[in-house]
Every structure is written in C-alpha cells, then in structure tokens.
Amino acid sequence: MSGTRTVAMAAGLLMLTQLASRILGFLRESLMANFYGKTGVTDAYQTAFILPDLIYWLLVGGVLSSAFIPVFSEYIHKGKEEEGWRVASSFINLILLLLSALVILALIFTPYFIRLQVPGFTAENQALTVLLTRIILIQPLLLALSGITMGILNSYKIFWPSALGTVLYNASVILFGVILARPDEPESISGFAIGVVVGALLNFVVQIPALRRQGLRYYPIIDWRHPGVRKIAVLAVPIILSYSLNQIQVVVNSNLGSHLIEGSLTAVWYSYRLYQLPVGIFALAIAVAVFPTLNEHAALNKWKDFVLTSSLAVRMVIFITLPISIGMIVLRYPLIRVLFEHGAFTPTDTFATAIPLLYFAVGISAQSVIQILPRMFYALQDTWTPVVIGIISMLANVAFMFLLVKPLQTGGLAFATSLAAVLNAILLLYLLRKRLKSIDGRRMFATTLKTLAASGVMGLAVWFGGQWLTSLVGVGKLASIFVLLAGTLLGALIFAAVTKVMGMEEFEQTLGLFQKRFRRG
C-alpha cells in the first residue's frame, strides 16, 4: 500500500505539471498559428526538429529509460550508492562526448539532410528549414544534461524538478517566439527556435539544486571496464538500433507529407500535438511515476507486487484515456477552433487539421498503454523484446502510410500511426504474459470493455448535445468555447455516472488520485 501511495502521489504531481506544460505548449502552437497560419513556414519549423530529435533519441532518450535508470536504480536499492555515481559519471562523460561529435557533423551536413527529408519543399522553405535546424541542433546537448539529471532524481523517486523544467521550457519558447515574431518575415519564426534552446538550458538548470541536495558526486572518468557501464552499454545497443530504424517512419512521414498541399505537415503536427496531450498528461506521468517502483520490485524479486503495480497502472491509463479519445473525436472541430483558429489560421485550416486528428484519436489509448509496457521489460533489464516489437510496429507503420496516404491524404499518415500503436500494445501484452505467466489480464480486459461501453454512451450524448448547441449558438470563437466546455462537462458527468453505476474500481482509484493531489495542492 505504501508503494502504491507513493506512485499515486508522484503520478498526481506529474499530471498537474504536465497539464501546465501542455497548456503552455498549446499556447505556443496557438500563437504560432496566429502569426504564421498553416503554411510552408510552419512546415519548415516542424521539420527542423527531426534531425536534432534523431540525435537526442539515438544516444540519450531511449537509453535513459531502458538502460541507465534501471542500472543506476539497482545500485541505489542495493546500497551501492557511491559505485552508482561512478557509473553515472562515466555514462555522462561518454554521452556528452559522442553527442558533441554528432552535433558538429549534423551542423555541417544539415542542407543535405533537409533535401533528402523534404524534397517536396520549395527552395525557400528548404533554406528556412536549414536555418531553423542549425539553431535547434544546440538543444540535444542541453536535453542530454537535463535528461540524465532527471533520470538520477527519478531513481531517488524525486520528480518535481524535471516536471517544473518542462513548464519553464515551454514558457521560454513562448517568450522568445512572441518577442521576435514578425508575421511578414518568414525568418522571424526562428524566435521560437531560439526559445527552444534557452528552454532546454532552463530545464537543466532548475534541476541542479535538487541534485546537489541529493549528494551529487561527479568524476571526470570514462571507466569502460566497470561492470555497471558495460551493463548499460549492453542494454543500450538494442535501443540505439531501434531508434535508428524508427527514424525510417519519420522520414517516410515527412517525405510523403512534403508532396501534399502546402501546410499538410503542419496540420499533421498540430493534430499530433492534440493526440499526444492525454498521453503526456496522464499516461506518461503514470509511467514515469511507476517506473522506479517497478525497478525496485524487480531488483528485490517481488514479482506479485510487480504484476499488481503494472496492472493498476495499465488499467488506470485505459480508464482515463478511452473517454478522452471518444471525446476528442466528437468535439474535434470546436477544439481546433478554440486552440488555433485566429489570425492567419483560417476555417479551412481547421477543417484540414480535423481530418488527421480524427484518425490519431483512434489510437490514443494504445499509445498511452505503450508508455508503460516497455518500461516493464526495462525493469526486467530486457531491452531487446520492446525493440523487436517496436521494429515490427515501425515496419507496419511505414506500410500503412504507403497504403493509406493516397486515399486518406493526411488522415492516412495519422491512421497509420494509430494502427501501429495498437499492434505494438497487443504484441507487448502477449509477450509479457508469456514472460511473467500472469499480467492480471482478465482485469485489464474487463476494464477495457467496461470503459469502452461507458465511453460509447458518453460519446453519443456529447455528439447529440454538441450538434444541438452548435445549431443554437453557431461556430464562432465564443460559441466554440461554449460548446467545448459544455460538451466536456457533460461528457465527464455522464462517464462518471455510468462507471459509478457499473461499480468500476478504477473510478474510485482515479477519483481518489485527483482528490489527494488537489487537496495537497
């Protein structure tokens, strides 16, 4: 019970800070839409993140959760803290050295990469993409520092500094983007790129005091022969391979999108941001909060606790995200109008963005569940299984994109992602059951069916209610705000009532989680 309470408190904190961060993130996207609309300029900005993100996720992002955190946590839980810090120092030094070399190479070869990535862009938009990419290429080094710091603090079950860092990151992007914005000058969108770099720096700096209080110990060494460093390297190899191959789907997505009408990549990106909203606020928060506890259970061979903790996390994620998925499908038009339709972003742009959002929303729950399932394997210090499944899902995603982009255009690119997420979740669950003998699958399945039924009732009520309200108040900005708020409130009340009548334990658990968090707030 103590472990469950700790996870719940951490998840609640992360949900609140993720909510604040996502609100700022949508304010950032909304301001960008206001200044630049859905155009080739915004396509260039979205594309500029691909190369920096590739470098970061290649060496840091996946390696942190799959290799570094489990190994470092093992040293902490077994009372070998000093040795753990030596391993962490070697890892930090090696990563920064490799990252620096890759960033220098990327700065030199950026134009060639962009021409390969988006051949359908005009020459002007390709040049703008090169400029923005070179600015953002400073970000991976700073994100590596903040990511490693976050991993160390999470191993001690300290979550608030990195959560605050994400809020400061988005605030910085907004500040610099607004100050430097000149809608009639395409290059002025670089203000948002500068804000990205400053925000990444703030994300790291804000975590330093907590790290020092935890007894920061740094050694200028790279000890290849230390068994902890070797274990991280062994665990990291499949993750590096996976993220390298996964970039194929990113390349295919942007390549196919660059040949669609101008602004298509922006429509996909804005809808993808909405798709990631519940994943980031709820699923990722729960996954990050539960991960140190899973590592502890695995290190101490508490397998019953491991299964029960994992099951609780998965069921809670399904219970929260399925109604959000249905609600986002039903209310997608007022949602996009409220967030983006102003300034240079037109009603036609709203319609174009609603198409991929419809297809993305189908996969929200699957994408949410696969924030937790791979971490179960990582806690078992098995990085190969999620990688193999990830590669299979990636290949399926690419195949789906080629099959669906012609009939569905941007909707095809989005639907391919949703279908691949569903396949990924099913395969991971199947292999976890084989590995652990039991994953509490019956309760997971029962939760899914009950939540889907309650969400269906909710969705029908919200759809009819939304249609009626729209016929009365219209589709203007204020009208859309009213329809969105009324539909959300109606949906939440109906879903809560139906699940309460069903006697779903997840209703009480989720309600308790939010009540505790808001009382502490």
C-alpha positions, 0 to 999 in steps of 0.5 A: 500500500505504501508503494502504491501511495507513493506512485499515486502521489508522484503520478498526481504531481506529474499530471498537474505539471504536465497539464501546465506544460501542455497548456503552455505548449498549446499556447505556443502552437496557438500563437504560432498559428496566429502569426504564421497560419498553416503554411510552408513556414510552419512546415519548415519549423516542424521539420527542423526538429527531426534531425536534432530529435534523431540525435537526442533519441539515438544516444540519450532518450531511449537509453535513459529509460531502458538502460541507465535508470534501471542500472543506476536504480539497482545500485541505489536499492542495493546500497551501492550508492557511491559505485552508482555515481561512478557509473553515472559519471562515466555514462555522462562523460561518454554521452556528452562526448559522442553527442558533441561529435554528432552535433558538429557533423549534423551542423555541417551536413544539415542542407543535405539532410533537409533535401533528402527529408523534404524534397517536396519543399520549395527552395525557400522553405528548404533554406528556412528549414536549414536555418531553423535546424542549425539553431535547434541542433544546440538543444540535444546537448542541453536535453542530454544534461537535463535528461540524465539529471532527471533520470538520477532524481527519478531513481531517488523517486524525486520528480518535481524538478524535471516536471517544473523544467518542462513548464519553464521550457515551454514558457521560454519558447513562448517568450522568445517566439512572441518577442521576435515574431514578425508575421511578414518575415518568414525568418522571424519564426526562428524566435521560437527556435531560439526559445527552444534552446534557452528552454532546454538550458532552463530545464537543466538548470532548475534541476541542479539544486535538487541534485546537489541536495541529493549528494551529487558526486561527479568524476571526470572518468570514462571507466569502460571496464566497470561492470555497471557501464558495460551493463548499460552499454549492453542494454543500450545497443538494442535501443540505439538500433531501434531508434535508428530504424524508427527514424525510417517512419519519420522520414517516410512521414515527412517525405510523403507529407512534403508532396501534399498541399502546402501546410499538410505537415503542419496540420499533421503536427498540430493534430499530433500535438492534440493526440499526444496531450492525454498521453503526456498528461496522464499516461506518461506521468503514470509511467514515469511515476511507476517506473522506479517502483517497478525497478525496485520490485524487480531488483528485490524479486517481488514479482506479485507486487510487480504484476499488481503495480503494472496492472493498476497502472495499465488499467488506470491509463485505459480508464482515463484515456478511452473517454478522452479519445471518444471525446476528442473525436466528437468535439474535434472541430470546436477544439481546433477552433478554440486552440488555433483558429485566429489570425492567419489560421483560417476555417479551412485550416481547421477543417484540414487539421480535423481530418488527421486528428480524427484518425490519431484519436483512434489510437490514443489509448494504445499509445498511452498503454505503450508508455508503460509496457516497455518500461516493464521489460526495462525493469526486467533489464530486457531491452531487446523484446520492446525493440523487436516489437517496436521494429515490427510496429515501425515496419507496419507503420511505414506500410500503412502510410504507403497504403493509406496516404493516397486515399486518406491524404493526411488522415492516412499518415495519422491512421497509420500511426494509430494502427501501429500503436495498437499492434505494438500494445497487443504484441507487448501484452502477449509477450509479457504474459508469456514472460511473467505467466500472469499480467492480471489480464482478465482485469485489464480486459474487463476494464477495457470493455467496461470503459469502452461501453461507458465511453460509447454512451458518453460519446453519443450524448456529447455528439447529440448535445454538441450538434444541438448547441452548435445549431443554437449558438453557431461556430464562432470563437465564443460559441466554440468555447461554449460548446467545448466546455459544455460538451466536456462537462457533460461528457465527464458527468455522464462517464462518471455516472455510468462507471459509478453505476457499473461499480468500476474500481478504477473510478474510485482509484482515479477519483481518489488520485485527483482528490489527494493531489488537489487537496495537497495542492 
